[in-house]
C-alpha cells in the first residue's frame, strides 16, 4: 500500500514540477519581450518554411501511389541505340499483347496512346453544335481500369472500353459538355471523324493531381482497328507511340522481364530496324526519376526535391542557431537566477529541465503561429510552385508527426546548449560577480554558428542568382531562327491543310502580316525520326535523323539563313519531291566527305517498309536549336515530305499586332468555321520549356531572402546584448577620448571578420553546387565571378546595417549614465 501511495505522490510531484517549468518559462518569455519576439519571428519563419516545403515534398513523393497495385505496375521504356542516348517511354503496339501472352511474370498489360501530334496538341470535340478543344485525349485498352485505380462514377469498369467508338470521360469533362454526370449513352464526335459517333460508356472521377498520367477522354483501342481495318495493332512491332504498362505477378523480377522483352523484340524486329534496348520504370518512380523524350506530361525532379529539403533544413537551422546564440548571449541576466536556484537546493537536472521547457514552449508557440501563417501563404506558394497543395490538418497525419518531431527536436536542440551552459554555473562565483559570461563566453562556438548562418545565406543568394542567369540565358539565346513576333496557329486535324496556299495568301493580304509558313512540328516539340543512308554506308548501316516536314516558305518565315546552297524554290518542280536541306550536325552524323550540296542520300519515309527514296541535298543551314537546351543539337533535315501540317507560323509586324491577330482570326473563321481559332506566340511557347527552372529560381530567391532576414534577426539580437554588456566599457572609452566613429568601428570589426569567413567558406561551396546544376544543360551561361562578390557584399551590407543601428546608438549614448553605477 505504501509503495502505491509513494508512486502516486511521485507522479503527482512530476506533474506539478512540469507545470511549474512551463509556468516559469511563460513568465520568462513575457519578461524579456524583445528577446522572445526575435526568437519567435525566426522560429516561425523557419517552421513555416518547413511546413510549406513538407507539403510540396509530400505531394511529389505521393505520385501514383493511390493506385492499389502501384507496387506491381511498371512502364516499358525504349532506348534507341542508333540515336545514342535518347530514350522514349513509348514502344510498339504489339509489345503489350506479346508480353502478356509469352512472359509468365506478366499478369496484365495496358496500352495508351495520345490523340494529337504533341504534348500540347489538342483534338476538337463536337457535342451537338458546340465545339471544344481537349488536350488530354487517349486511346486505351479495356484493361485500363484493371491496372489503374481511377474510380468510375458511372458505367462498368470491365466493359467501358471494350467496344469500338466507346469512351470514358472525366467528371469535369462531362459537366462541361452536358452539364451533368449521368450521361452514359450520350454521344459526341471528333471534328476529324464526322462519320462516327462516340458513345459515353463511363464517367470517372477527375484524375488526381499527383498522377503522372491525367486524361479528359479515353476512347477504346478497338476504335483504331475499326478506323484502320488493315492495321493489326497486336501484330505490328515496327510502330511506336504506345505507352505500355505491365502488371507483374508478386515476387517477379523486373530484370528478368526486361530480358524477355528484349528477346521478343529480337524475335520480331529485323536487323535493319532501329536497335532497341528495353527497360522498366516502376510506376511510382516515373514522376521523379524519368525525364525522357515524349513523356505523357512534364515530370518532376528528385534533385529539386533535395534542393527544397535542404532549403527547409537550412532555414530552420538558422532559426535554431539564433535561439542558441541569443540564449547564451543573455546568460548574464540569468546567472544570478541560476545561482539563487542552486543555493536554494535546485539540482542541475532540474535547471536543465527548466531551460529546455522554455525552448520547447517557444517552439510550440511558433509552430501554432506557423500553421496559421502557412495557411495564409499557401495560395501564393501554390502559384509559385505550380501546385494545388492543401494543409488538410484533419487528414494529414504525416504532417502532425512531422510537426511533433520539429517541436521536440527543435526545442531540445535549440535549448540544449543554453541549458547545459547556464545550469553549469557555480552559485558562489555567480553571486560574487566573478563569472565572465555573455558575449565572451564560448566565443568560438557562437561565432562559428553565426558564420554558418551567413554562409548558408550567401550560398542561397548565389544559387538563386545563377539559376536566374541560366533561365535568362535560355530565354534569350540565339537559337538560329526568329522566335519573336511569330504567331503559331494550331492546325488541329489538318483543318486548313487542304486550303493552305489560299489561307496563307489571304493572311499576307494584311499589311501587319509579313509572311506565313507551315510545319508538322513546332520548335521544342517532337518531330519524326526516320532512317537515312548514304552510298558510303554498308547494307546494314543507317542513321536515324529528325525529319522536319515544312513547306517552301518555312525557312524564310522563321528567319533561317541557308549557309551554303539554296532555299526551296517553287520554280524547281523537283524541290517538292526530291530535295532536302540539312544542318551541319547532319553532315557529321552522315560522315559526308567534301561539299555536301549536290550529294544524294536515301530516306525511308515509309518506315518500317524498306522503300528508301533518293533525295538530293540542295542546302546546308547552321545547327539550329530546335530541341530544349538541355540537349545537344541533333542532326536534322528539312523538306516538304508530306502534306501534313499541324502548325501554321505567321510572322507579324509588332507595330500592328492587334490588327494582325484580328485578321488571322477572321481569316481562319471564314475558311474553317467549325474549328476554334487557337494561337500562341512562339517565344512564349519556348519559354514554357523552362517553366520548372523558373519556378525553382523564384522559390530559391524568396527563401534566400528569408534566410538572410532570419540571420539578421539573430544578429540584431546579438548586437543588442553586446551593446548592453559593453555599455560601461564604451563609457570608459569615451571618457578617455574615443570618438563615435572609433566606437562604431570597434563593433564593426568583429562582424566584418565573421562575414569575411562566411564568404570564404560559402564561395567554393556555391561554385561546386552551381557547377553541378549547370551540368544538367548542354548549353549554359558562364558563372560570373562578380556574382560571388555581389552576394557577399549584399550580405555584408545588410549585416552591418543591422549591427550599425545598435552601434550608433551605443556610440551616441551619454557615458555619464553608463558609469553612474560604478
HELIX and SHEET records of a PDB file:
HELIX    1   1 UNK A    2  UNK A   31  1                                  30    
HELIX    2   2 UNK A   33  UNK A   61  1                                  29    
HELIX    3   3 UNK A   70  UNK A   72  5                                   3    
HELIX    4   4 UNK A   81  UNK A   83  5                                   3    
HELIX    5   5 UNK A   95  UNK A  102  1                                   8    
HELIX    6   6 UNK A  144  UNK A  147  1                                   4    
HELIX    7   7 UNK A  171  UNK A  178  1                                   8    
HELIX    8   8 UNK A  222  UNK A  227  1                                   6    
HELIX    9   9 UNK A  233  UNK A  235  5                                   3    
HELIX   10  10 UNK A  254  UNK A  268  1                                  15    
HELIX   11  11 UNK A  283  UNK A  285  5                                   3    
HELIX   12  12 UNK A  286  UNK A  289  1                                   4    
HELIX   13  13 UNK A  302  UNK A  329  1                                  28    
HELIX   14  14 UNK A  331  UNK A  343  1                                  13    
HELIX   15  15 UNK A  348  UNK A  385  1                                  38    
HELIX   16  16 UNK A  397  UNK A  423  1                                  27    
HELIX   17  17 UNK A  427  UNK A  431  1                                   5    
HELIX   18  18 UNK A  438  UNK A  440  5                                   3    
HELIX   19  19 UNK A  443  UNK A  476  1                                  34    
HELIX   20  20 UNK A  492  UNK A  494  5                                   3    
HELIX   21  21 UNK A  497  UNK A  499  5                                   3    
HELIX   22  22 UNK A  500  UNK A  507  1                                   8    
HELIX   23  23 UNK A  554  UNK A  557  1                                   4    
HELIX   24  24 UNK A  575  UNK A  578  1                                   4    
HELIX   25  25 UNK A  584  UNK A  590  1                                   7    
HELIX   26  26 UNK A  654  UNK A  656  5                                   3    
HELIX   27  27 UNK A  657  UNK A  671  1                                  15    
HELIX   28  28 UNK A  682  UNK A  688  1                                   7    
HELIX   29  29 UNK A  691  UNK A  725  1                                  35    
HELIX   30  30 UNK A  727  UNK A  735  1                                   9    
HELIX   31  31 UNK A  740  UNK A  774  1                                  35    
HELIX   32  32 UNK A  785  UNK A  812  1                                  28    
HELIX   33  33 UNK A  815  UNK A  819  1                                   5    
SHEET    1   A 9 UNK A  87  UNK A  88  0                                        
SHEET    2   A 9 UNK A  73  UNK A  80 -1                                        
SHEET    3   A 9 UNK A 243  UNK A 248 -1                                        
SHEET    4   A 9 UNK A 106  UNK A 114 -1                                        
SHEET    5   A 9 UNK A 137  UNK A 140 -1                                        
SHEET    6   A 9 UNK A 217  UNK A 220  1                                        
SHEET    7   A 9 UNK A 166  UNK A 170 -1                                        
SHEET    8   A 9 UNK A 193  UNK A 204  1                                        
SHEET    9   A 9 UNK A 152  UNK A 155 -1                                        
SHEET    1   B 3 UNK A  87  UNK A  88  0                                        
SHEET    2   B 3 UNK A  73  UNK A  80 -1                                        
SHEET    3   B 3 UNK A 276  UNK A 282 -1                                        
SHEET    1   C11 UNK A  87  UNK A  88  0                                        
SHEET    2   C11 UNK A  73  UNK A  80 -1                                        
SHEET    3   C11 UNK A 243  UNK A 248 -1                                        
SHEET    4   C11 UNK A 106  UNK A 114 -1                                        
SHEET    5   C11 UNK A 137  UNK A 140 -1                                        
SHEET    6   C11 UNK A 217  UNK A 220  1                                        
SHEET    7   C11 UNK A 166  UNK A 170 -1                                        
SHEET    8   C11 UNK A 193  UNK A 204  1                                        
SHEET    9   C11 UNK A 187  UNK A 190 -1                                        
SHEET   10   C11 UNK A 123  UNK A 127 -1                                        
SHEET   11   C11 UNK A 130  UNK A 134 -1                                        
SHEET    1   D 4 UNK A 513  UNK A 519  0                                        
SHEET    2   D 4 UNK A 647  UNK A 652 -1                                        
SHEET    3   D 4 UNK A 486  UNK A 490 -1                                        
SHEET    4   D 4 UNK A 679  UNK A 681 -1                                        
SHEET    1   E 7 UNK A 562  UNK A 565  0                                        
SHEET    2   E 7 UNK A 613  UNK A 621 -1                                        
SHEET    3   E 7 UNK A 579  UNK A 583  1                                        
SHEET    4   E 7 UNK A 636  UNK A 639 -1                                        
SHEET    5   E 7 UNK A 543  UNK A 549  1                                        
SHEET    6   E 7 UNK A 528  UNK A 533 -1                                        
SHEET    7   E 7 UNK A 600  UNK A 603 -1                                        
END                                                                             
